[in-house]
Amino acid sequence: MEKYIKFGHCSKPHGIKGAFSFHLFNKEDSSLKKGSKLILRPSDSSSSIRAEGEEHIIGAIAFGNKVIVSLKNVQDRNQVEAMIPFEIYVNREDFPPLSEDEYYIEDLVGLKVKTNDGVEYGVVDSYYDNGAQTVLVIKGTNNIELPLVEQFFPEVNVAENYILINEPEEIE
C-alpha cells in the first residue's frame, strides 16, 4: 500500500439508490472526479470489502456540505450498507501532475522542520484538516500542531526535504 495515499473514509450511506457519504481529508482541493479509481479497504470486520482492498471506480461525485459518491457496480443501499465502514485510498500514480512550485500535502510528511537559523526543530509526522485549514503535526524538540500558513511556515522545500518554521510565541 506504499504507493497509495489515504484520502478519507466512509461510514454512512446516502439515500436509497446506492450512494455513499464520503468524509475526505481535503474535499476543497480533492482531485477525485467521475472515473477516478479508488482502493477501498475495510475499517473493521463488519465491512464486506476484502481485507487486502478492492478497486472501485467513481460513477458520480458531488461536492457540497457532504461528498456524495456513487460507485460503478454498486447498485443499491443494501450493497452500500454491507461495504461500510471503509477507508479510501488513491494510487499516487493517478494524481494529476503538478507545476514546479506546487506539492501535495502528503509530500510534507517526513520533511525536516528547521528554524530560519538552521536549527532542526523536528519532523512533519502527519497532518489533518480542521475545517478551516490544514494543520501540520510536528514531532521533535517540542511536539506541536500548527496551521499550514505562511505566517508559521514561510518556506516549503520538498526537493531539499525541509520546511522553515517561524516558532510561535508561547501563550500563557
Disulfide bonds with the S-S distance in Angstrom:
none
